[in-house]
Amino acid sequence: MSDPNLPLFLARKSYRDRRIADGARILPLAGLIFFMMPLLWTGRESEGGSTGYAGLYLFAVWFVLIAAAFILAPRLRRLNEQEAEDASTDGSV
């Protein structure tokens, strides 16, 4: 069975750290999906400027992906430093 002294839920810090790592892992996949989105747009061929809208959309998605990576990078660096510190104090390198 489970130990009654163990907490029922994860600590907030470790939960947030795991969600940040998950966000970094999913970012390339989300980028791929959003980059492929203009291929699904139909009915705009008859209207003028669909290439321009698609180009603006791609640059907006690119900018959002860069901003998300910029926000996640320092947090991931801190997380990796903490893991390296924990590994060095445990004696297992």
A tleap script that builds the chain and sets N, CA, C and O, in Angstrom:
source leaprc.protein.ff14SB
mol = sequence {
  NMET SER ASP PRO ASN LEU PRO LEU PHE LEU
  ALA ARG LYS SER TYR ARG ASP ARG ARG ILE
  ALA ASP GLY ALA ARG ILE LEU PRO LEU ALA
  GLY LEU ILE PHE PHE MET MET PRO LEU LEU
  TRP THR GLY ARG GLU SER GLU GLY GLY SER
  THR GLY TYR ALA GLY LEU TYR LEU PHE ALA
  VAL TRP PHE VAL LEU ILE ALA ALA ALA PHE
  ILE LEU ALA PRO ARG LEU ARG ARG LEU ASN
  GLU GLN GLU ALA GLU ASP ALA SER THR ASP
  GLY SER CVAL
}
set mol.1.N position { 0.831 -1.177 0.000 }
set mol.1.CA position { 0.000 0.000 0.000 }
set mol.1.C position { 0.877 1.241 0.000 }
set mol.1.O position { 2.102 1.151 -0.086 }
set mol.2.N position { 0.250 2.379 0.096 }
set mol.2.CA position { 1.000 3.625 0.113 }
set mol.2.C position { 1.282 4.052 1.547 }
set mol.2.O position { 0.546 3.726 2.478 }
set mol.3.N position { 2.360 4.783 1.685 }
set mol.3.CA position { 2.772 5.271 2.994 }
set mol.3.C position { 1.882 6.451 3.383 }
set mol.3.O position { 1.780 7.399 2.604 }
set mol.4.N position { 1.239 6.438 4.541 }
set mol.4.CA position { 0.351 7.535 4.930 }
set mol.4.C position { 1.108 8.831 5.220 }
set mol.4.O position { 0.500 9.900 5.269 }
set mol.5.N position { 2.426 8.750 5.413 }
set mol.5.CA position { 3.206 9.957 5.680 }
set mol.5.C position { 3.570 10.722 4.414 }
set mol.5.O position { 3.969 11.884 4.489 }
set mol.6.N position { 3.438 10.086 3.252 }
set mol.6.CA position { 3.756 10.763 2.004 }
set mol.6.C position { 2.654 11.755 1.653 }
set mol.6.O position { 1.478 11.489 1.901 }
set mol.7.N position { 3.025 12.895 1.080 }
set mol.7.CA position { 1.996 13.858 0.700 }
set mol.7.C position { 1.141 13.307 -0.443 }
set mol.7.O position { 1.619 12.546 -1.284 }
set mol.8.N position { -0.097 13.695 -0.456 }
set mol.8.CA position { -1.034 13.197 -1.456 }
set mol.8.C position { -0.755 13.822 -2.824 }
set mol.8.O position { -0.912 13.163 -3.852 }
set mol.9.N position { -0.347 15.074 -2.838 }
set mol.9.CA position { -0.103 15.784 -4.076 }
set mol.9.C position { 1.366 16.149 -4.176 }
set mol.9.O position { 2.093 16.141 -3.183 }
set mol.10.N position { 1.791 16.469 -5.388 }
set mol.10.CA position { 3.159 16.931 -5.597 }
set mol.10.C position { 3.324 18.332 -5.033 }
set mol.10.O position { 2.361 19.094 -4.946 }
set mol.11.N position { 4.524 18.659 -4.659 }
set mol.11.CA position { 4.802 20.026 -4.226 }
set mol.11.C position { 4.628 20.965 -5.414 }
set mol.11.O position { 4.851 20.573 -6.559 }
set mol.12.N position { 4.231 22.196 -5.142 }
set mol.12.CA position { 3.979 23.138 -6.230 }
set mol.12.C position { 5.189 23.370 -7.097 }
set mol.12.O position { 5.079 23.435 -8.322 }
set mol.13.N position { 6.353 23.497 -6.470 }
set mol.13.CA position { 7.566 23.792 -7.223 }
set mol.13.C position { 7.898 22.664 -8.202 }
set mol.13.O position { 8.179 22.928 -9.371 }
set mol.14.N position { 7.868 21.435 -7.750 }
set mol.14.CA position { 8.193 20.333 -8.651 }
set mol.14.C position { 7.123 20.179 -9.732 }
set mol.14.O position { 7.433 19.817 -10.867 }
set mol.15.N position { 5.878 20.452 -9.385 }
set mol.15.CA position { 4.806 20.379 -10.379 }
set mol.15.C position { 5.020 21.425 -11.465 }
set mol.15.O position { 4.900 21.124 -12.652 }
set mol.16.N position { 5.336 22.653 -11.062 }
set mol.16.CA position { 5.584 23.722 -12.039 }
set mol.16.C position { 6.809 23.425 -12.882 }
set mol.16.O position { 6.811 23.678 -14.087 }
set mol.17.N position { 7.848 22.890 -12.262 }
set mol.17.CA position { 9.052 22.554 -13.013 }
set mol.17.C position { 8.755 21.503 -14.075 }
set mol.17.O position { 9.260 21.587 -15.195 }
set mol.18.N position { 7.951 20.531 -13.733 }
set mol.18.CA position { 7.597 19.502 -14.716 }
set mol.18.C position { 6.736 20.073 -15.840 }
set mol.18.O position { 6.894 19.686 -16.998 }
set mol.19.N position { 5.836 20.980 -15.512 }
set mol.19.CA position { 5.006 21.587 -16.561 }
set mol.19.C position { 5.834 22.484 -17.482 }
set mol.19.O position { 5.554 22.556 -18.679 }
set mol.20.N position { 6.843 23.164 -16.947 }
set mol.20.CA position { 7.728 23.974 -17.776 }
set mol.20.C position { 8.506 23.074 -18.735 }
set mol.20.O position { 8.637 23.387 -19.918 }
set mol.21.N position { 9.012 21.972 -18.228 }
set mol.21.CA position { 9.730 21.025 -19.084 }
set mol.21.C position { 8.792 20.440 -20.148 }
set mol.21.O position { 9.197 20.266 -21.297 }
set mol.22.N position { 7.562 20.141 -19.778 }
set mol.22.CA position { 6.580 19.650 -20.753 }
set mol.22.C position { 6.292 20.703 -21.813 }
set mol.22.O position { 6.166 20.379 -22.994 }
set mol.23.N position { 6.190 21.950 -21.401 }
set mol.23.CA position { 5.962 23.029 -22.360 }
set mol.23.C position { 7.106 23.168 -23.346 }
set mol.23.O position { 6.881 23.421 -24.529 }
set mol.24.N position { 8.328 23.006 -22.871 }
set mol.24.CA position { 9.486 23.073 -23.759 }
set mol.24.C position { 9.504 21.892 -24.727 }
set mol.24.O position { 9.934 22.033 -25.872 }
set mol.25.N position { 9.046 20.746 -24.275 }
set mol.25.CA position { 9.019 19.573 -25.151 }
set mol.25.C position { 7.944 19.699 -26.230 }
set mol.25.O position { 8.135 19.227 -27.350 }
set mol.26.N position { 6.833 20.323 -25.905 }
set mol.26.CA position { 5.718 20.397 -26.850 }
set mol.26.C position { 5.843 21.586 -27.804 }
set mol.26.O position { 5.142 21.638 -28.815 }
set mol.27.N position { 6.715 22.526 -27.501 }
set mol.27.CA position { 6.847 23.738 -28.312 }
set mol.27.C position { 7.173 23.441 -29.782 }
set mol.27.O position { 6.540 24.036 -30.654 }
set mol.28.N position { 8.119 22.559 -30.102 }
set mol.28.CA position { 8.370 22.276 -31.530 }
set mol.28.C position { 7.174 21.645 -32.232 }
set mol.28.O position { 6.892 21.968 -33.386 }
set mol.29.N position { 6.474 20.755 -31.551 }
set mol.29.CA position { 5.306 20.126 -32.157 }
set mol.29.C position { 4.197 21.150 -32.393 }
set mol.29.O position { 3.557 21.145 -33.445 }
set mol.30.N position { 3.974 22.017 -31.427 }
set mol.30.CA position { 2.966 23.067 -31.599 }
set mol.30.C position { 3.357 23.988 -32.741 }
set mol.30.O position { 2.501 24.407 -33.521 }
set mol.31.N position { 4.645 24.309 -32.849 }
set mol.31.CA position { 5.113 25.141 -33.953 }
set mol.31.C position { 4.855 24.492 -35.299 }
set mol.31.O position { 4.420 25.154 -36.240 }
set mol.32.N position { 5.124 23.198 -35.391 }
set mol.32.CA position { 4.881 22.483 -36.647 }
set mol.32.C position { 3.400 22.516 -37.016 }
set mol.32.O position { 3.045 22.751 -38.171 }
set mol.33.N position { 2.555 22.282 -36.044 }
set mol.33.CA position { 1.108 22.296 -36.306 }
set mol.33.C position { 0.656 23.669 -36.762 }
set mol.33.O position { -0.101 23.789 -37.725 }
set mol.34.N position { 1.119 24.716 -36.069 }
set mol.34.CA position { 0.700 26.067 -36.446 }
set mol.34.C position { 1.303 26.506 -37.775 }
set mol.34.O position { 0.679 27.282 -38.499 }
set mol.35.N position { 2.504 26.028 -38.115 }
set mol.35.CA position { 3.083 26.357 -39.420 }
set mol.35.C position { 2.332 25.676 -40.558 }
set mol.35.O position { 2.279 26.204 -41.669 }
set mol.36.N position { 1.760 24.526 -40.296 }
set mol.36.CA position { 1.016 23.808 -41.324 }
set mol.36.C position { -0.429 24.301 -41.480 }
set mol.36.O position { -1.120 23.915 -42.423 }
set mol.37.N position { -0.869 25.135 -40.573 }
set mol.37.CA position { -2.250 25.608 -40.594 }
set mol.37.C position { -2.650 26.315 -41.903 }
set mol.37.O position { -3.769 26.101 -42.370 }
set mol.38.N position { -1.793 27.142 -42.512 }
set mol.38.CA position { -2.219 27.768 -43.774 }
set mol.38.C position { -2.519 26.781 -44.893 }
set mol.38.O position { -3.240 27.116 -45.833 }
set mol.39.N position { -1.980 25.572 -44.807 }
set mol.39.CA position { -2.298 24.568 -45.821 }
set mol.39.C position { -3.747 24.112 -45.728 }
set mol.39.O position { -4.305 23.613 -46.705 }
set mol.40.N position { -4.352 24.278 -44.573 }
set mol.40.CA position { -5.739 23.858 -44.388 }
set mol.40.C position { -6.739 24.942 -44.756 }
set mol.40.O position { -7.937 24.677 -44.857 }
set mol.41.N position { -6.255 26.159 -44.956 }
set mol.41.CA position { -7.165 27.247 -45.298 }
set mol.41.C position { -7.681 27.026 -46.710 }
set mol.41.O position { -6.897 26.870 -47.645 }
set mol.42.N position { -8.983 27.013 -46.862 }
set mol.42.CA position { -9.582 26.846 -48.188 }
set mol.42.C position { -10.571 27.970 -48.413 }
set mol.42.O position { -11.053 28.590 -47.465 }
set mol.43.N position { -10.865 28.223 -49.658 }
set mol.43.CA position { -11.834 29.254 -49.994 }
set mol.43.C position { -11.238 30.646 -50.103 }
set mol.43.O position { -11.956 31.592 -50.428 }
set mol.44.N position { -9.975 30.797 -49.845 }
set mol.44.CA position { -9.351 32.112 -49.943 }
set mol.44.C position { -8.638 32.301 -51.282 }
set mol.44.O position { -8.123 33.385 -51.558 }
set mol.45.N position { -8.603 31.277 -52.103 }
set mol.45.CA position { -7.903 31.397 -53.374 }
set mol.45.C position { -8.572 32.424 -54.282 }
set mol.45.O position { -7.893 33.099 -55.056 }
set mol.46.N position { -9.887 32.547 -54.195 }
set mol.46.CA position { -10.597 33.487 -55.047 }
set mol.46.C position { -10.383 34.922 -54.591 }
set mol.46.O position { -10.450 35.849 -55.398 }
set mol.47.N position { -10.126 35.108 -53.302 }
set mol.47.CA position { -9.867 36.446 -52.788 }
set mol.47.C position { -8.411 36.812 -53.031 }
set mol.47.O position { -7.539 35.944 -53.018 }
set mol.48.N position { -8.155 38.060 -53.246 }
set mol.48.CA position { -6.782 38.498 -53.420 }
set mol.48.C position { -6.088 38.630 -52.079 }
set mol.48.O position { -6.723 38.946 -51.073 }
set mol.49.N position { -4.803 38.391 -52.063 }
set mol.49.CA position { -4.016 38.606 -50.869 }
set mol.49.C position { -3.929 37.444 -49.908 }
set mol.49.O position { -3.501 37.631 -48.769 }
set mol.50.N position { -4.320 36.242 -50.325 }
set mol.50.CA position { -4.253 35.126 -49.395 }
set mol.50.C position { -2.803 34.777 -49.072 }
set mol.50.O position { -2.506 34.330 -47.964 }
set mol.51.N position { -1.898 34.977 -50.032 }
set mol.51.CA position { -0.491 34.721 -49.771 }
set mol.51.C position { 0.048 35.705 -48.749 }
set mol.51.O position { 0.867 35.346 -47.903 }
set mol.52.N position { -0.407 36.934 -48.826 }
set mol.52.CA position { 0.024 37.941 -47.860 }
set mol.52.C position { -0.459 37.621 -46.457 }
set mol.52.O position { 0.293 37.751 -45.491 }
set mol.53.N position { -1.712 37.203 -46.344 }
set mol.53.CA position { -2.238 36.819 -45.024 }
set mol.53.C position { -1.494 35.611 -44.468 }
set mol.53.O position { -1.179 35.564 -43.279 }
set mol.54.N position { -1.218 34.644 -45.320 }
set mol.54.CA position { -0.496 33.453 -44.869 }
set mol.54.C position { 0.917 33.831 -44.417 }
set mol.54.O position { 1.413 33.302 -43.422 }
set mol.55.N position { 1.561 34.738 -45.143 }
set mol.55.CA position { 2.892 35.185 -44.750 }
set mol.55.C position { 2.887 35.899 -43.408 }
set mol.55.O position { 3.747 35.660 -42.561 }
set mol.56.N position { 1.912 36.776 -43.225 }
set mol.56.CA position { 1.799 37.463 -41.933 }
set mol.56.C position { 1.507 36.484 -40.804 }
set mol.56.O position { 2.032 36.621 -39.699 }
set mol.57.N position { 0.683 35.517 -41.085 }
set mol.57.CA position { 0.367 34.498 -40.088 }
set mol.57.C position { 1.626 33.720 -39.699 }
set mol.57.O position { 1.875 33.491 -38.515 }
set mol.58.N position { 2.416 33.315 -40.693 }
set mol.58.CA position { 3.631 32.553 -40.407 }
set mol.58.C position { 4.621 33.362 -39.582 }
set mol.58.O position { 5.237 32.830 -38.658 }
set mol.59.N position { 4.779 34.641 -39.906 }
set mol.59.CA position { 5.690 35.476 -39.124 }
set mol.59.C position { 5.160 35.690 -37.704 }
set mol.59.O position { 5.943 35.757 -36.757 }
set mol.60.N position { 3.851 35.796 -37.554 }
set mol.60.CA position { 3.276 35.939 -36.208 }
set mol.60.C position { 3.506 34.671 -35.385 }
set mol.60.O position { 3.861 34.750 -34.209 }
set mol.61.N position { 3.306 33.509 -35.996 }
set mol.61.CA position { 3.549 32.247 -35.296 }
set mol.61.C position { 5.025 32.126 -34.947 }
set mol.61.O position { 5.369 31.702 -33.843 }
set mol.62.N position { 5.891 32.490 -35.867 }
set mol.62.CA position { 7.328 32.444 -35.627 }
set mol.62.C position { 7.696 33.334 -34.436 }
set mol.62.O position { 8.476 32.932 -33.572 }
set mol.63.N position { 7.134 34.533 -34.398 }
set mol.63.CA position { 7.400 35.457 -33.303 }
set mol.63.C position { 6.905 34.888 -31.969 }
set mol.63.O position { 7.601 34.991 -30.959 }
set mol.64.N position { 5.730 34.300 -31.960 }
set mol.64.CA position { 5.180 33.721 -30.725 }
set mol.64.C position { 6.045 32.549 -30.246 }
set mol.64.O position { 6.265 32.401 -29.044 }
set mol.65.N position { 6.535 31.720 -31.166 }
set mol.65.CA position { 7.407 30.614 -30.783 }
set mol.65.C position { 8.726 31.119 -30.197 }
set mol.65.O position { 9.228 30.561 -29.221 }
set mol.66.N position { 9.282 32.166 -30.788 }
set mol.66.CA position { 10.512 32.753 -30.255 }
set mol.66.C position { 10.264 33.331 -28.871 }
set mol.66.O position { 11.080 33.143 -27.969 }
set mol.67.N position { 9.151 34.032 -28.688 }
set mol.67.CA position { 8.825 34.614 -27.385 }
set mol.67.C position { 8.620 33.519 -26.335 }
set mol.67.O position { 9.067 33.661 -25.197 }
set mol.68.N position { 7.952 32.437 -26.710 }
set mol.68.CA position { 7.737 31.336 -25.760 }
set mol.68.C position { 9.059 30.684 -25.377 }
set mol.68.O position { 9.272 30.360 -24.209 }
set mol.69.N position { 9.944 30.488 -26.342 }
set mol.69.CA position { 11.253 29.920 -26.035 }
set mol.69.C position { 12.071 30.870 -25.167 }
set mol.69.O position { 12.802 30.433 -24.278 }
set mol.70.N position { 11.946 32.161 -25.422 }
set mol.70.CA position { 12.655 33.169 -24.626 }
set mol.70.C position { 12.174 33.150 -23.178 }
set mol.70.O position { 12.970 33.340 -22.259 }
set mol.71.N position { 10.902 32.927 -22.973 }
set mol.71.CA position { 10.336 32.870 -21.619 }
set mol.71.C position { 10.717 31.564 -20.921 }
set mol.71.O position { 11.007 31.570 -19.725 }
set mol.72.N position { 10.721 30.453 -21.647 }
set mol.72.CA position { 11.002 29.151 -21.046 }
set mol.72.C position { 12.486 28.906 -20.789 }
set mol.72.O position { 12.828 28.164 -19.868 }
set mol.73.N position { 13.369 29.504 -21.571 }
set mol.73.CA position { 14.801 29.212 -21.490 }
set mol.73.C position { 15.404 29.483 -20.113 }
set mol.73.O position { 16.092 28.605 -19.591 }
set mol.74.N position { 15.189 30.650 -19.490 }
set mol.74.CA position { 15.793 30.852 -18.165 }
set mol.74.C position { 15.258 29.884 -17.108 }
set mol.74.O position { 15.995 29.458 -16.219 }
set mol.75.N position { 14.003 29.547 -17.207 }
set mol.75.CA position { 13.424 28.613 -16.244 }
set mol.75.C position { 13.998 27.210 -16.430 }
set mol.75.O position { 14.252 26.504 -15.454 }
set mol.76.N position { 14.199 26.812 -17.676 }
set mol.76.CA position { 14.803 25.507 -17.936 }
set mol.76.C position { 16.260 25.484 -17.492 }
set mol.76.O position { 16.736 24.471 -16.979 }
set mol.77.N position { 16.969 26.587 -17.684 }
set mol.77.CA position { 18.361 26.659 -17.240 }
set mol.77.C position { 18.431 26.496 -15.727 }
set mol.77.O position { 19.274 25.759 -15.215 }
set mol.78.N position { 17.545 27.184 -15.012 }
set mol.78.CA position { 17.506 27.066 -13.552 }
set mol.78.C position { 17.188 25.635 -13.146 }
set mol.78.O position { 17.791 25.103 -12.215 }
set mol.79.N position { 16.250 25.014 -13.836 }
set mol.79.CA position { 15.872 23.629 -13.538 }
set mol.79.C position { 17.046 22.683 -13.763 }
set mol.79.O position { 17.286 21.795 -12.944 }
set mol.80.N position { 17.783 22.859 -14.860 }
set mol.80.CA position { 18.932 22.001 -15.138 }
set mol.80.C position { 20.046 22.214 -14.122 }
set mol.80.O position { 20.718 21.259 -13.730 }
set mol.81.N position { 20.248 23.455 -13.694 }
set mol.81.CA position { 21.270 23.720 -12.679 }
set mol.81.C position { 20.897 23.059 -11.357 }
set mol.81.O position { 21.763 22.521 -10.667 }
set mol.82.N position { 19.628 23.093 -11.003 }
set mol.82.CA position { 19.183 22.447 -9.771 }
set mol.82.C position { 19.356 20.934 -9.841 }
set mol.82.O position { 19.763 20.307 -8.862 }
set mol.83.N position { 19.047 20.342 -11.005 }
set mol.83.CA position { 19.210 18.903 -11.162 }
set mol.83.C position { 20.685 18.513 -11.086 }
set mol.83.O position { 21.026 17.487 -10.498 }
set mol.84.N position { 21.562 19.329 -11.681 }
set mol.84.CA position { 22.995 19.047 -11.628 }
set mol.84.C position { 23.511 19.181 -10.196 }
set mol.84.O position { 24.351 18.397 -9.755 }
set mol.85.N position { 23.009 20.168 -9.485 }
set mol.85.CA position { 23.410 20.355 -8.084 }
set mol.85.C position { 22.934 19.183 -7.229 }
set mol.85.O position { 23.675 18.687 -6.380 }
set mol.86.N position { 21.704 18.746 -7.454 }
set mol.86.CA position { 21.172 17.608 -6.702 }
set mol.86.C position { 21.958 16.326 -7.008 }
set mol.86.O position { 22.199 15.514 -6.115 }
set mol.87.N position { 22.350 16.151 -8.257 }
set mol.87.CA position { 23.114 14.964 -8.628 }
set mol.87.C position { 24.505 14.989 -8.002 }
set mol.87.O position { 25.028 13.946 -7.610 }
set mol.88.N position { 25.102 16.169 -7.907 }
set mol.88.CA position { 26.443 16.249 -7.328 }
set mol.88.C position { 26.410 16.055 -5.809 }
set mol.88.O position { 27.370 15.539 -5.238 }
set mol.89.N position { 25.337 16.455 -5.156 }
set mol.89.CA position { 25.241 16.251 -3.707 }
set mol.89.C position { 24.886 14.811 -3.370 }
set mol.89.O position { 25.202 14.338 -2.278 }
set mol.90.N position { 24.235 14.107 -4.289 }
set mol.90.CA position { 23.896 12.703 -4.052 }
set mol.90.C position { 25.109 11.797 -4.196 }
set mol.90.O position { 25.111 10.666 -3.708 }
set mol.91.N position { 26.138 12.297 -4.867 }
set mol.91.CA position { 27.331 11.495 -5.074 }
set mol.91.C position { 27.331 10.725 -6.368 }
set mol.91.O position { 28.346 10.130 -6.731 }
set mol.92.N position { 26.220 10.720 -7.073 }
set mol.92.CA position { 26.153 10.048 -8.363 }
set mol.92.C position { 26.318 11.080 -9.462 }
set mol.92.O position { 25.497 11.985 -9.606 }
set mol.93.N position { 27.387 10.936 -10.237 }
set mol.93.CA position { 27.677 11.913 -11.290 }
set mol.93.C position { 27.353 11.345 -12.621 }
set mol.93.O position { 27.529 12.015 -13.638 }
savepdb mol mol.pdb
quit
